[in-house]
Amino acid sequence: MKQFDFEVQSPVGIHARPAVLLVEKARTYQSKITLEKGSQRANAKNMISLLTLRAHQHEVVTFIIDGADEKKAEEELKEFCIHNL
């Protein structure tokens, strides 16, 4: 299992457009990818689940990645977040 924290930089937070991009990216991996904010958890491969987090700009979310390609997913998602979230 891999995990990392990310501070949301997008002025709209993880809202519709950034969430769609994240879901598309997350679905390219075999690993289970979960986002956590406080006590809330969301499946990164499910748009509705992501939107329920209501992650706003400057809030920290934790990515939890578990599966066969977790190392690759961690590295690529970190880069993805910098440019899209």
HTML snippet that shows the backbone in 3Dmol.js (N, CA, C, O; Angstrom):
<script src="https://3Dmol.org/build/3Dmol-min.js"></script>
<div id="view" style="width:600px;height:400px;position:relative"></div>
<script>
const pdb = `
ATOM      1  N   MET A   1       0.840  -1.178   0.000  1.00  0.00           N
ATOM      2  CA  MET A   1       0.000   0.000   0.000  1.00  0.00           C
ATOM      3  C   MET A   1       0.888   1.247   0.000  1.00  0.00           C
ATOM      4  O   MET A   1       1.887   1.320   0.715  1.00  0.00           O
ATOM      5  N   LYS A   2       0.503   2.201  -0.805  1.00  0.00           N
ATOM      6  CA  LYS A   2       1.193   3.489  -0.889  1.00  0.00           C
ATOM      7  C   LYS A   2       0.195   4.576  -0.526  1.00  0.00           C
ATOM      8  O   LYS A   2      -1.011   4.423  -0.722  1.00  0.00           O
ATOM      9  N   GLN A   3       0.717   5.679   0.008  1.00  0.00           N
ATOM     10  CA  GLN A   3      -0.162   6.817   0.247  1.00  0.00           C
ATOM     11  C   GLN A   3       0.636   8.105   0.248  1.00  0.00           C
ATOM     12  O   GLN A   3       1.831   8.125   0.544  1.00  0.00           O
ATOM     13  N   PHE A   4      -0.065   9.188  -0.094  1.00  0.00           N
ATOM     14  CA  PHE A   4       0.549  10.507  -0.061  1.00  0.00           C
ATOM     15  C   PHE A   4      -0.528  11.557   0.156  1.00  0.00           C
ATOM     16  O   PHE A   4      -1.692  11.361  -0.194  1.00  0.00           O
ATOM     17  N   ASP A   5      -0.117  12.665   0.734  1.00  0.00           N
ATOM     18  CA  ASP A   5      -1.016  13.798   0.957  1.00  0.00           C
ATOM     19  C   ASP A   5      -0.836  14.816  -0.145  1.00  0.00           C
ATOM     20  O   ASP A   5       0.259  14.991  -0.680  1.00  0.00           O
ATOM     21  N   PHE A   6      -1.929  15.485  -0.480  1.00  0.00           N
ATOM     22  CA  PHE A   6      -1.874  16.535  -1.490  1.00  0.00           C
ATOM     23  C   PHE A   6      -2.782  17.682  -1.074  1.00  0.00           C
ATOM     24  O   PHE A   6      -3.939  17.469  -0.712  1.00  0.00           O
ATOM     25  N   GLU A   7      -2.247  18.908  -1.130  1.00  0.00           N
ATOM     26  CA  GLU A   7      -3.053  20.089  -0.847  1.00  0.00           C
ATOM     27  C   GLU A   7      -3.680  20.559  -2.152  1.00  0.00           C
ATOM     28  O   GLU A   7      -2.975  20.879  -3.109  1.00  0.00           O
ATOM     29  N   VAL A   8      -4.998  20.598  -2.185  1.00  0.00           N
ATOM     30  CA  VAL A   8      -5.731  20.982  -3.391  1.00  0.00           C
ATOM     31  C   VAL A   8      -5.398  22.432  -3.735  1.00  0.00           C
ATOM     32  O   VAL A   8      -5.533  23.321  -2.895  1.00  0.00           O
ATOM     33  N   GLN A   9      -4.966  22.665  -4.966  1.00  0.00           N
ATOM     34  CA  GLN A   9      -4.576  24.002  -5.416  1.00  0.00           C
ATOM     35  C   GLN A   9      -5.620  24.655  -6.320  1.00  0.00           C
ATOM     36  O   GLN A   9      -5.658  25.880  -6.431  1.00  0.00           O
ATOM     37  N   SER A  10      -6.451  23.866  -6.954  1.00  0.00           N
ATOM     38  CA  SER A  10      -7.449  24.390  -7.878  1.00  0.00           C
ATOM     39  C   SER A  10      -8.419  25.320  -7.148  1.00  0.00           C
ATOM     40  O   SER A  10      -8.936  24.963  -6.089  1.00  0.00           O
ATOM     41  N   PRO A  11      -8.669  26.507  -7.703  1.00  0.00           N
ATOM     42  CA  PRO A  11      -9.600  27.447  -7.068  1.00  0.00           C
ATOM     43  C   PRO A  11     -11.004  26.864  -6.863  1.00  0.00           C
ATOM     44  O   PRO A  11     -11.720  27.285  -5.954  1.00  0.00           O
ATOM     45  N   VAL A  12     -11.394  25.912  -7.689  1.00  0.00           N
ATOM     46  CA  VAL A  12     -12.721  25.300  -7.541  1.00  0.00           C
ATOM     47  C   VAL A  12     -12.673  24.016  -6.706  1.00  0.00           C
ATOM     48  O   VAL A  12     -13.699  23.366  -6.509  1.00  0.00           O
ATOM     49  N   GLY A  13     -11.501  23.658  -6.224  1.00  0.00           N
ATOM     50  CA  GLY A  13     -11.357  22.424  -5.458  1.00  0.00           C
ATOM     51  C   GLY A  13     -11.506  21.216  -6.366  1.00  0.00           C
ATOM     52  O   GLY A  13     -11.323  21.312  -7.579  1.00  0.00           O
ATOM     53  N   ILE A  14     -11.841  20.074  -5.769  1.00  0.00           N
ATOM     54  CA  ILE A  14     -12.089  18.879  -6.583  1.00  0.00           C
ATOM     55  C   ILE A  14     -13.572  18.914  -6.933  1.00  0.00           C
ATOM     56  O   ILE A  14     -14.390  18.234  -6.314  1.00  0.00           O
ATOM     57  N   HIS A  15     -13.896  19.711  -7.927  1.00  0.00           N
ATOM     58  CA  HIS A  15     -15.250  19.911  -8.401  1.00  0.00           C
ATOM     59  C   HIS A  15     -15.417  19.144  -9.703  1.00  0.00           C
ATOM     60  O   HIS A  15     -14.578  18.300 -10.018  1.00  0.00           O
ATOM     61  N   ALA A  16     -16.453  19.401 -10.459  1.00  0.00           N
ATOM     62  CA  ALA A  16     -16.812  18.596 -11.629  1.00  0.00           C
ATOM     63  C   ALA A  16     -15.658  18.336 -12.604  1.00  0.00           C
ATOM     64  O   ALA A  16     -15.315  17.179 -12.848  1.00  0.00           O
ATOM     65  N   ARG A  17     -15.061  19.377 -13.159  1.00  0.00           N
ATOM     66  CA  ARG A  17     -14.026  19.158 -14.181  1.00  0.00           C
ATOM     67  C   ARG A  17     -12.797  18.460 -13.606  1.00  0.00           C
ATOM     68  O   ARG A  17     -12.360  17.461 -14.178  1.00  0.00           O
ATOM     69  N   PRO A  18     -12.220  18.934 -12.507  1.00  0.00           N
ATOM     70  CA  PRO A  18     -11.064  18.217 -11.952  1.00  0.00           C
ATOM     71  C   PRO A  18     -11.411  16.787 -11.532  1.00  0.00           C
ATOM     72  O   PRO A  18     -10.584  15.884 -11.658  1.00  0.00           O
ATOM     73  N   ALA A  19     -12.628  16.581 -11.036  1.00  0.00           N
ATOM     74  CA  ALA A  19     -13.036  15.239 -10.620  1.00  0.00           C
ATOM     75  C   ALA A  19     -13.114  14.295 -11.814  1.00  0.00           C
ATOM     76  O   ALA A  19     -12.696  13.141 -11.718  1.00  0.00           O
ATOM     77  N   VAL A  20     -13.646  14.773 -12.938  1.00  0.00           N
ATOM     78  CA  VAL A  20     -13.711  13.937 -14.144  1.00  0.00           C
ATOM     79  C   VAL A  20     -12.309  13.531 -14.574  1.00  0.00           C
ATOM     80  O   VAL A  20     -12.070  12.368 -14.898  1.00  0.00           O
ATOM     81  N   LEU A  21     -11.385  14.483 -14.578  1.00  0.00           N
ATOM     82  CA  LEU A  21     -10.012  14.185 -14.973  1.00  0.00           C
ATOM     83  C   LEU A  21      -9.377  13.157 -14.039  1.00  0.00           C
ATOM     84  O   LEU A  21      -8.679  12.248 -14.489  1.00  0.00           O
ATOM     85  N   LEU A  22      -9.621  13.305 -12.741  1.00  0.00           N
ATOM     86  CA  LEU A  22      -9.057  12.371 -11.765  1.00  0.00           C
ATOM     87  C   LEU A  22      -9.648  10.978 -11.933  1.00  0.00           C
ATOM     88  O   LEU A  22      -8.922   9.986 -11.879  1.00  0.00           O
ATOM     89  N   VAL A  23     -10.949  10.896 -12.136  1.00  0.00           N
ATOM     90  CA  VAL A  23     -11.590   9.587 -12.345  1.00  0.00           C
ATOM     91  C   VAL A  23     -11.006   8.910 -13.580  1.00  0.00           C
ATOM     92  O   VAL A  23     -10.685   7.722 -13.545  1.00  0.00           O
ATOM     93  N   GLU A  24     -10.869   9.655 -14.662  1.00  0.00           N
ATOM     94  CA  GLU A  24     -10.302   9.086 -15.888  1.00  0.00           C
ATOM     95  C   GLU A  24      -8.888   8.564 -15.646  1.00  0.00           C
ATOM     96  O   GLU A  24      -8.534   7.479 -16.108  1.00  0.00           O
ATOM     97  N   LYS A  25      -8.090   9.332 -14.926  1.00  0.00           N
ATOM     98  CA  LYS A  25      -6.711   8.919 -14.632  1.00  0.00           C
ATOM     99  C   LYS A  25      -6.701   7.697 -13.715  1.00  0.00           C
ATOM    100  O   LYS A  25      -5.979   6.734 -13.973  1.00  0.00           O
ATOM    101  N   ALA A  26      -7.495   7.732 -12.650  1.00  0.00           N
ATOM    102  CA  ALA A  26      -7.520   6.636 -11.674  1.00  0.00           C
ATOM    103  C   ALA A  26      -7.948   5.323 -12.322  1.00  0.00           C
ATOM    104  O   ALA A  26      -7.458   4.256 -11.954  1.00  0.00           O
ATOM    105  N   ARG A  27      -8.852   5.404 -13.278  1.00  0.00           N
ATOM    106  CA  ARG A  27      -9.342   4.190 -13.933  1.00  0.00           C
ATOM    107  C   ARG A  27      -8.299   3.524 -14.830  1.00  0.00           C
ATOM    108  O   ARG A  27      -8.524   2.413 -15.310  1.00  0.00           O
ATOM    109  N   THR A  28      -7.178   4.175 -15.061  1.00  0.00           N
ATOM    110  CA  THR A  28      -6.126   3.562 -15.875  1.00  0.00           C
ATOM    111  C   THR A  28      -5.272   2.591 -15.063  1.00  0.00           C
ATOM    112  O   THR A  28      -4.411   1.913 -15.624  1.00  0.00           O
ATOM    113  N   TYR A  29      -5.495   2.516 -13.762  1.00  0.00           N
ATOM    114  CA  TYR A  29      -4.708   1.642 -12.884  1.00  0.00           C
ATOM    115  C   TYR A  29      -5.548   0.493 -12.375  1.00  0.00           C
ATOM    116  O   TYR A  29      -6.762   0.620 -12.213  1.00  0.00           O
ATOM    117  N   GLN A  30      -4.896  -0.635 -12.123  1.00  0.00           N
ATOM    118  CA  GLN A  30      -5.564  -1.797 -11.536  1.00  0.00           C
ATOM    119  C   GLN A  30      -5.803  -1.584 -10.047  1.00  0.00           C
ATOM    120  O   GLN A  30      -6.774  -2.101  -9.495  1.00  0.00           O
ATOM    121  N   SER A  31      -4.934  -0.833  -9.399  1.00  0.00           N
ATOM    122  CA  SER A  31      -4.996  -0.645  -7.952  1.00  0.00           C
ATOM    123  C   SER A  31      -6.273   0.054  -7.513  1.00  0.00           C
ATOM    124  O   SER A  31      -6.867   0.836  -8.256  1.00  0.00           O
ATOM    125  N   LYS A  32      -6.672  -0.245  -6.305  1.00  0.00           N
ATOM    126  CA  LYS A  32      -7.775   0.477  -5.662  1.00  0.00           C
ATOM    127  C   LYS A  32      -7.207   1.825  -5.211  1.00  0.00           C
ATOM    128  O   LYS A  32      -6.156   1.874  -4.571  1.00  0.00           O
ATOM    129  N   ILE A  33      -7.894   2.906  -5.541  1.00  0.00           N
ATOM    130  CA  ILE A  33      -7.421   4.245  -5.188  1.00  0.00           C
ATOM    131  C   ILE A  33      -8.525   4.949  -4.408  1.00  0.00           C
ATOM    132  O   ILE A  33      -9.635   5.147  -4.903  1.00  0.00           O
ATOM    133  N   THR A  34      -8.193   5.317  -3.191  1.00  0.00           N
ATOM    134  CA  THR A  34      -9.139   5.972  -2.302  1.00  0.00           C
ATOM    135  C   THR A  34      -8.600   7.333  -1.910  1.00  0.00           C
ATOM    136  O   THR A  34      -7.403   7.493  -1.669  1.00  0.00           O
ATOM    137  N   LEU A  35      -9.491   8.316  -1.848  1.00  0.00           N
ATOM    138  CA  LEU A  35      -9.123   9.640  -1.338  1.00  0.00           C
ATOM    139  C   LEU A  35      -9.776   9.797   0.022  1.00  0.00           C
ATOM    140  O   LEU A  35     -10.920   9.394   0.232  1.00  0.00           O
ATOM    141  N   GLU A  36      -9.033  10.386   0.934  1.00  0.00           N
ATOM    142  CA  GLU A  36      -9.533  10.590   2.282  1.00  0.00           C
ATOM    143  C   GLU A  36      -9.369  12.049   2.676  1.00  0.00           C
ATOM    144  O   GLU A  36      -8.309  12.642   2.477  1.00  0.00           O
ATOM    145  N   LYS A  37     -10.424  12.618   3.235  1.00  0.00           N
ATOM    146  CA  LYS A  37     -10.376  13.986   3.771  1.00  0.00           C
ATOM    147  C   LYS A  37     -11.042  13.929   5.133  1.00  0.00           C
ATOM    148  O   LYS A  37     -12.253  13.735   5.242  1.00  0.00           O
ATOM    149  N   GLY A  38     -10.236  14.100   6.166  1.00  0.00           N
ATOM    150  CA  GLY A  38     -10.776  13.932   7.517  1.00  0.00           C
ATOM    151  C   GLY A  38     -11.247  12.506   7.697  1.00  0.00           C
ATOM    152  O   GLY A  38     -10.488  11.565   7.465  1.00  0.00           O
ATOM    153  N   SER A  39     -12.499  12.334   8.112  1.00  0.00           N
ATOM    154  CA  SER A  39     -13.046  10.990   8.310  1.00  0.00           C
ATOM    155  C   SER A  39     -13.803  10.483   7.084  1.00  0.00           C
ATOM    156  O   SER A  39     -14.353   9.381   7.106  1.00  0.00           O
ATOM    157  N   GLN A  40     -13.833  11.273   6.025  1.00  0.00           N
ATOM    158  CA  GLN A  40     -14.542  10.883   4.801  1.00  0.00           C
ATOM    159  C   GLN A  40     -13.608  10.158   3.843  1.00  0.00           C
ATOM    160  O   GLN A  40     -12.424  10.482   3.745  1.00  0.00           O
ATOM    161  N   ARG A  41     -14.154   9.178   3.140  1.00  0.00           N
ATOM    162  CA  ARG A  41     -13.399   8.445   2.126  1.00  0.00           C
ATOM    163  C   ARG A  41     -14.192   8.427   0.831  1.00  0.00           C
ATOM    164  O   ARG A  41     -15.422   8.412   0.835  1.00  0.00           O
ATOM    165  N   ALA A  42     -13.456   8.427  -0.285  1.00  0.00           N
ATOM    166  CA  ALA A  42     -14.095   8.379  -1.597  1.00  0.00           C
ATOM    167  C   ALA A  42     -13.300   7.493  -2.536  1.00  0.00           C
ATOM    168  O   ALA A  42     -12.071   7.447  -2.479  1.00  0.00           O
ATOM    169  N   ASN A  43     -14.013   6.795  -3.397  1.00  0.00           N
ATOM    170  CA  ASN A  43     -13.409   5.966  -4.432  1.00  0.00           C
ATOM    171  C   ASN A  43     -12.992   6.899  -5.570  1.00  0.00           C
ATOM    172  O   ASN A  43     -13.838   7.574  -6.157  1.00  0.00           O
ATOM    173  N   ALA A  44     -11.704   6.942  -5.883  1.00  0.00           N
ATOM    174  CA  ALA A  44     -11.199   7.853  -6.916  1.00  0.00           C
ATOM    175  C   ALA A  44     -11.638   7.456  -8.317  1.00  0.00           C
ATOM    176  O   ALA A  44     -11.431   8.213  -9.265  1.00  0.00           O
ATOM    177  N   LYS A  45     -12.235   6.293  -8.461  1.00  0.00           N
ATOM    178  CA  LYS A  45     -12.703   5.848  -9.765  1.00  0.00           C
ATOM    179  C   LYS A  45     -14.196   6.099  -9.952  1.00  0.00           C
ATOM    180  O   LYS A  45     -14.792   5.652 -10.933  1.00  0.00           O
ATOM    181  N   ASN A  46     -14.799   6.822  -8.997  1.00  0.00           N
ATOM    182  CA  ASN A  46     -16.233   7.088  -9.037  1.00  0.00           C
ATOM    183  C   ASN A  46     -16.495   8.584  -8.846  1.00  0.00           C
ATOM    184  O   ASN A  46     -16.184   9.150  -7.797  1.00  0.00           O
ATOM    185  N   MET A  47     -17.062   9.205  -9.859  1.00  0.00           N
ATOM    186  CA  MET A  47     -17.289  10.653  -9.863  1.00  0.00           C
ATOM    187  C   MET A  47     -18.135  11.120  -8.677  1.00  0.00           C
ATOM    188  O   MET A  47     -17.751  12.059  -7.979  1.00  0.00           O
ATOM    189  N   ILE A  48     -19.266  10.487  -8.446  1.00  0.00           N
ATOM    190  CA  ILE A  48     -20.162  10.892  -7.361  1.00  0.00           C
ATOM    191  C   ILE A  48     -19.464  10.762  -6.013  1.00  0.00           C
ATOM    192  O   ILE A  48     -19.586  11.632  -5.152  1.00  0.00           O
ATOM    193  N   SER A  49     -18.743   9.681  -5.844  1.00  0.00           N
ATOM    194  CA  SER A  49     -18.011   9.462  -4.604  1.00  0.00           C
ATOM    195  C   SER A  49     -17.011  10.594  -4.359  1.00  0.00           C
ATOM    196  O   SER A  49     -16.913  11.106  -3.243  1.00  0.00           O
ATOM    197  N   LEU A  50     -16.273  10.984  -5.395  1.00  0.00           N
ATOM    198  CA  LEU A  50     -15.304  12.076  -5.267  1.00  0.00           C
ATOM    199  C   LEU A  50     -15.970  13.387  -4.891  1.00  0.00           C
ATOM    200  O   LEU A  50     -15.477  14.116  -4.030  1.00  0.00           O
ATOM    201  N   LEU A  51     -17.084  13.685  -5.531  1.00  0.00           N
ATOM    202  CA  LEU A  51     -17.760  14.954  -5.276  1.00  0.00           C
ATOM    203  C   LEU A  51     -18.289  15.045  -3.843  1.00  0.00           C
ATOM    204  O   LEU A  51     -18.415  16.143  -3.299  1.00  0.00           O
ATOM    205  N   THR A  52     -18.599  13.905  -3.230  1.00  0.00           N
ATOM    206  CA  THR A  52     -19.104  13.938  -1.852  1.00  0.00           C
ATOM    207  C   THR A  52     -18.040  14.374  -0.846  1.00  0.00           C
ATOM    208  O   THR A  52     -18.367  14.755   0.278  1.00  0.00           O
ATOM    209  N   LEU A  53     -16.771  14.320  -1.245  1.00  0.00           N
ATOM    210  CA  LEU A  53     -15.702  14.792  -0.351  1.00  0.00           C
ATOM    211  C   LEU A  53     -15.769  16.297  -0.128  1.00  0.00           C
ATOM    212  O   LEU A  53     -15.402  16.802   0.933  1.00  0.00           O
ATOM    213  N   ARG A  54     -16.246  17.005  -1.153  1.00  0.00           N
ATOM    214  CA  ARG A  54     -16.288  18.468  -1.104  1.00  0.00           C
ATOM    215  C   ARG A  54     -14.928  19.038  -0.710  1.00  0.00           C
ATOM    216  O   ARG A  54     -14.817  19.849   0.209  1.00  0.00           O
ATOM    217  N   ALA A  55     -13.913  18.601  -1.418  1.00  0.00           N
ATOM    218  CA  ALA A  55     -12.553  19.065  -1.154  1.00  0.00           C
ATOM    219  C   ALA A  55     -12.337  20.427  -1.818  1.00  0.00           C
ATOM    220  O   ALA A  55     -12.410  20.548  -3.041  1.00  0.00           O
ATOM    221  N   HIS A  56     -12.076  21.433  -1.015  1.00  0.00           N
ATOM    222  CA  HIS A  56     -11.903  22.799  -1.488  1.00  0.00           C
ATOM    223  C   HIS A  56     -10.423  23.167  -1.576  1.00  0.00           C
ATOM    224  O   HIS A  56      -9.554  22.457  -1.069  1.00  0.00           O
ATOM    225  N   GLN A  57     -10.165  24.286  -2.229  1.00  0.00           N
ATOM    226  CA  GLN A  57      -8.796  24.790  -2.361  1.00  0.00           C
ATOM    227  C   GLN A  57      -8.145  24.894  -0.984  1.00  0.00           C
ATOM    228  O   GLN A  57      -8.773  25.347  -0.027  1.00  0.00           O
ATOM    229  N   HIS A  58      -6.907  24.480  -0.891  1.00  0.00           N
ATOM    230  CA  HIS A  58      -6.050  24.494   0.298  1.00  0.00           C
ATOM    231  C   HIS A  58      -6.393  23.421   1.331  1.00  0.00           C
ATOM    232  O   HIS A  58      -5.786  23.384   2.401  1.00  0.00           O
ATOM    233  N   GLU A  59      -7.347  22.555   1.032  1.00  0.00           N
ATOM    234  CA  GLU A  59      -7.605  21.426   1.918  1.00  0.00           C
ATOM    235  C   GLU A  59      -6.696  20.263   1.500  1.00  0.00           C
ATOM    236  O   GLU A  59      -6.354  20.112   0.327  1.00  0.00           O
ATOM    237  N   VAL A  60      -6.322  19.461   2.474  1.00  0.00           N
ATOM    238  CA  VAL A  60      -5.425  18.335   2.211  1.00  0.00           C
ATOM    239  C   VAL A  60      -6.243  17.051   2.079  1.00  0.00           C
ATOM    240  O   VAL A  60      -7.088  16.738   2.918  1.00  0.00           O
ATOM    241  N   VAL A  61      -5.967  16.322   1.004  1.00  0.00           N
ATOM    242  CA  VAL A  61      -6.567  15.006   0.803  1.00  0.00           C
ATOM    243  C   VAL A  61      -5.440  13.977   0.791  1.00  0.00           C
ATOM    244  O   VAL A  61      -4.323  14.262   0.359  1.00  0.00           O
ATOM    245  N   THR A  62      -5.751  12.797   1.265  1.00  0.00           N
ATOM    246  CA  THR A  62      -4.778  11.707   1.284  1.00  0.00           C
ATOM    247  C   THR A  62      -5.184  10.679   0.234  1.00  0.00           C
ATOM    248  O   THR A  62      -6.320  10.207   0.210  1.00  0.00           O
ATOM    249  N   PHE A  63      -4.236  10.346  -0.628  1.00  0.00           N
ATOM    250  CA  PHE A  63      -4.438   9.295  -1.614  1.00  0.00           C
ATOM    251  C   PHE A  63      -3.936   7.990  -1.009  1.00  0.00           C
ATOM    252  O   PHE A  63      -2.804   7.919  -0.529  1.00  0.00           O
ATOM    253  N   ILE A  64      -4.767   6.967  -1.032  1.00  0.00           N
ATOM    254  CA  ILE A  64      -4.389   5.640  -0.549  1.00  0.00           C
ATOM    255  C   ILE A  64      -4.508   4.694  -1.744  1.00  0.00           C
ATOM    256  O   ILE A  64      -5.583   4.536  -2.322  1.00  0.00           O
ATOM    257  N   ILE A  65      -3.394   4.072  -2.101  1.00  0.00           N
ATOM    258  CA  ILE A  65      -3.325   3.261  -3.310  1.00  0.00           C
ATOM    259  C   ILE A  65      -2.889   1.852  -2.930  1.00  0.00           C
ATOM    260  O   ILE A  65      -1.858   1.664  -2.284  1.00  0.00           O
ATOM    261  N   ASP A  66      -3.675   0.870  -3.333  1.00  0.00           N
ATOM    262  CA  ASP A  66      -3.386  -0.505  -2.954  1.00  0.00           C
ATOM    263  C   ASP A  66      -3.642  -1.430  -4.137  1.00  0.00           C
ATOM    264  O   ASP A  66      -4.767  -1.537  -4.626  1.00  0.00           O
ATOM    265  N   GLY A  67      -2.584  -2.095  -4.588  1.00  0.00           N
ATOM    266  CA  GLY A  67      -2.765  -3.042  -5.674  1.00  0.00           C
ATOM    267  C   GLY A  67      -1.486  -3.304  -6.442  1.00  0.00           C
ATOM    268  O   GLY A  67      -0.399  -2.877  -6.053  1.00  0.00           O
ATOM    269  N   ALA A  68      -1.644  -4.013  -7.534  1.00  0.00           N
ATOM    270  CA  ALA A  68      -0.508  -4.495  -8.325  1.00  0.00           C
ATOM    271  C   ALA A  68       0.371  -3.392  -8.890  1.00  0.00           C
ATOM    272  O   ALA A  68       1.588  -3.553  -8.973  1.00  0.00           O
ATOM    273  N   ASP A  69      -0.229  -2.273  -9.278  1.00  0.00           N
ATOM    274  CA  ASP A  69       0.547  -1.196  -9.897  1.00  0.00           C
ATOM    275  C   ASP A  69       0.599   0.054  -9.009  1.00  0.00           C
ATOM    276  O   ASP A  69       0.656   1.177  -9.511  1.00  0.00           O
ATOM    277  N   GLU A  70       0.580  -0.149  -7.706  1.00  0.00           N
ATOM    278  CA  GLU A  70       0.505   0.961  -6.759  1.00  0.00           C
ATOM    279  C   GLU A  70       1.680   1.928  -6.844  1.00  0.00           C
ATOM    280  O   GLU A  70       1.491   3.137  -6.707  1.00  0.00           O
ATOM    281  N   LYS A  71       2.876   1.423  -7.066  1.00  0.00           N
ATOM    282  CA  LYS A  71       4.045   2.319  -7.145  1.00  0.00           C
ATOM    283  C   LYS A  71       3.942   3.239  -8.357  1.00  0.00           C
ATOM    284  O   LYS A  71       4.156   4.446  -8.249  1.00  0.00           O
ATOM    285  N   LYS A  72       3.615   2.665  -9.499  1.00  0.00           N
ATOM    286  CA  LYS A  72       3.442   3.471 -10.715  1.00  0.00           C
ATOM    287  C   LYS A  72       2.297   4.466 -10.530  1.00  0.00           C
ATOM    288  O   LYS A  72       2.422   5.633 -10.902  1.00  0.00           O
ATOM    289  N   ALA A  73       1.192   4.012  -9.963  1.00  0.00           N
ATOM    290  CA  ALA A  73       0.036   4.884  -9.749  1.00  0.00           C
ATOM    291  C   ALA A  73       0.403   6.040  -8.826  1.00  0.00           C
ATOM    292  O   ALA A  73       0.024   7.183  -9.082  1.00  0.00           O
ATOM    293  N   GLU A  74       1.137   5.752  -7.757  1.00  0.00           N
ATOM    294  CA  GLU A  74       1.539   6.806  -6.823  1.00  0.00           C
ATOM    295  C   GLU A  74       2.365   7.872  -7.536  1.00  0.00           C
ATOM    296  O   GLU A  74       2.082   9.064  -7.418  1.00  0.00           O
ATOM    297  N   GLU A  75       3.377   7.446  -8.267  1.00  0.00           N
ATOM    298  CA  GLU A  75       4.259   8.385  -8.954  1.00  0.00           C
ATOM    299  C   GLU A  75       3.491   9.241  -9.960  1.00  0.00           C
ATOM    300  O   GLU A  75       3.651  10.461  -9.999  1.00  0.00           O
ATOM    301  N   GLU A  76       2.665   8.599 -10.762  1.00  0.00           N
ATOM    302  CA  GLU A  76       1.946   9.320 -11.808  1.00  0.00           C
ATOM    303  C   GLU A  76       0.826  10.192 -11.252  1.00  0.00           C
ATOM    304  O   GLU A  76       0.563  11.271 -11.785  1.00  0.00           O
ATOM    305  N   LEU A  77       0.168   9.742 -10.196  1.00  0.00           N
ATOM    306  CA  LEU A  77      -0.890  10.556  -9.601  1.00  0.00           C
ATOM    307  C   LEU A  77      -0.333  11.800  -8.907  1.00  0.00           C
ATOM    308  O   LEU A  77      -0.973  12.851  -8.917  1.00  0.00           O
ATOM    309  N   LYS A  78       0.830  11.691  -8.316  1.00  0.00           N
ATOM    310  CA  LYS A  78       1.466  12.866  -7.715  1.00  0.00           C
ATOM    311  C   LYS A  78       1.674  13.936  -8.787  1.00  0.00           C
ATOM    312  O   LYS A  78       1.343  15.104  -8.583  1.00  0.00           O
ATOM    313  N   GLU A  79       2.220  13.529  -9.914  1.00  0.00           N
ATOM    314  CA  GLU A  79       2.455  14.458 -11.033  1.00  0.00           C
ATOM    315  C   GLU A  79       1.130  14.999 -11.566  1.00  0.00           C
ATOM    316  O   GLU A  79       1.005  16.193 -11.839  1.00  0.00           O
ATOM    317  N   PHE A  80       0.166  14.135 -11.708  1.00  0.00           N
ATOM    318  CA  PHE A  80      -1.166  14.528 -12.197  1.00  0.00           C
ATOM    319  C   PHE A  80      -1.771  15.611 -11.291  1.00  0.00           C
ATOM    320  O   PHE A  80      -2.296  16.615 -11.772  1.00  0.00           O
ATOM    321  N   CYS A  81      -1.690  15.391  -9.992  1.00  0.00           N
ATOM    322  CA  CYS A  81      -2.273  16.338  -9.038  1.00  0.00           C
ATOM    323  C   CYS A  81      -1.663  17.727  -9.143  1.00  0.00           C
ATOM    324  O   CYS A  81      -2.375  18.729  -9.074  1.00  0.00           O
ATOM    325  N   ILE A  82      -0.370  17.787  -9.307  1.00  0.00           N
ATOM    326  CA  ILE A  82       0.324  19.070  -9.417  1.00  0.00           C
ATOM    327  C   ILE A  82      -0.242  19.900 -10.563  1.00  0.00           C
ATOM    328  O   ILE A  82      -0.361  21.120 -10.445  1.00  0.00           O
ATOM    329  N   HIS A  83      -0.585  19.259 -11.654  1.00  0.00           N
ATOM    330  CA  HIS A  83      -1.043  19.970 -12.852  1.00  0.00           C
ATOM    331  C   HIS A  83      -2.555  20.119 -12.963  1.00  0.00           C
ATOM    332  O   HIS A  83      -3.034  20.944 -13.740  1.00  0.00           O
ATOM    333  N   ASN A  84      -3.322  19.328 -12.193  1.00  0.00           N
ATOM    334  CA  ASN A  84      -4.766  19.308 -12.392  1.00  0.00           C
ATOM    335  C   ASN A  84      -5.619  19.575 -11.149  1.00  0.00           C
ATOM    336  O   ASN A  84      -6.797  19.909 -11.271  1.00  0.00           O
ATOM    337  N   LEU A  85      -5.041  19.434  -9.973  1.00  0.00           N
ATOM    338  CA  LEU A  85      -5.834  19.624  -8.769  1.00  0.00           C
ATOM    339  C   LEU A  85      -5.268  20.755  -7.940  1.00  0.00           C
ATOM    340  O   LEU A  85      -5.804  21.070  -6.878  1.00  0.00           O
TER     341      LEU A  85
END
`;
const viewer = $3Dmol.createViewer("view");
viewer.addModel(pdb, "pdb");
viewer.setStyle({}, {cartoon: {color: "spectrum"}});
viewer.zoomTo();
viewer.render();
</script>
